[in-house]
Amino acid sequence: MIDNAERFSPARCPRLIIKVGSALLVGADDEVRREWLETLTADIAERMRAGQQIAVVSSGAIALGARRLGLPGGGRNSLEDAQASAARGQIALAQVWAGVLDNEKLQAAQVLVTLGDLEDRRRYLNASATLDRLLSLGVIPIINENDTVATERIRFGDNDRLAARVAQAAEADGVILLSDIDGLYDSNPHSNPDAKLIPVVAEIDDRIQAMADGKSSSGMGSGGMLSKIEAAKIAAGAGIDLAIISGHDDHALKHFFDTGHGTVFHGEGTHGARKAWLAGGLTEEGVITIDKGAVAALQNGKSLLPAGALRIEGEFSRGDLVLILDAKGNKVARGLVEYDYSDACRIVGRRSEDVQAILGYAPRSALVHRSHMAVL
């Protein structure tokens, strides 16, 4: 049986999302715990050198901004205060991360998203492509919810669930939530000294759900164990392992890889489910018929390039679901198309290097990318 730490090793988890909570990043003085953060970035650098691609979902912008603007209640007394604090704090947070990663000779990139960015199919594809490119370049995206423009109605509301959705968009293999508690317990360890840590959760059932109380022990963050369980559900639904570990001590990430101490929610049993809904009985907006060479390429895990397309039917927009058929009308795959119908028609059968001249803009990497395709 694979142990907790091994599940997140570079060999088994080439792409990893790490979430850092406000209570860990920001101290009682509402300033960044820089020395602690430097130990974390040293751990991240070690994983990167081992071949792992890493993105960070970082809380802390509102707390840092409220301190600089002199707003009471940590900037959370009103929606307007939170938005103003986020606007100021996002600059401070990005500067901190860029600085500590630069010390490790690593590059940081800021990515701000809203709920709508990961719910709308077209914007989801854009976010996914951006994250994939940054990670492939060895850059560490520092991701946060764009609280400056998000309202209560259109917010994730916590960075635990955001981390899980980012993992889906980034085609990640694992998520580690650095928390103010070292995992899921069978009862509240703050009130029950006999509470027992649950090291492995293979399935999130009613018993597991009942163990979450929905409150953050620090009072600083917006989530609690309930949000972490919800994040684990999202991750498990996409075949992604998720760990809850303590982040209090220095080198928290290294400690987990050395000991495996924490709670790991298994993604197995639903592995590949990130594409399962594509393969299911959804209504397609269009049909792309492809040649024999393209059929073989798709079956070998490749993307569908314009050169392999024979004809296109239907009206669709970028991000819509299309059915892919062979020349005899047999179903080959379903996927999210990377072009609007009108542009897709113009590049059918054309070589990738010709697409920019035909369309007049930089082309997408594929007509249907393998990351957003399910072969039937």
Order of alpha helices (4+ residues) and beta strands (2+ residues): beta-alpha-alpha-beta-alpha-alpha-beta-alpha-alpha-beta-alpha-beta-beta-alpha-alpha-beta-alpha-beta-alpha-beta-alpha-beta-beta-beta-alpha-alpha-beta
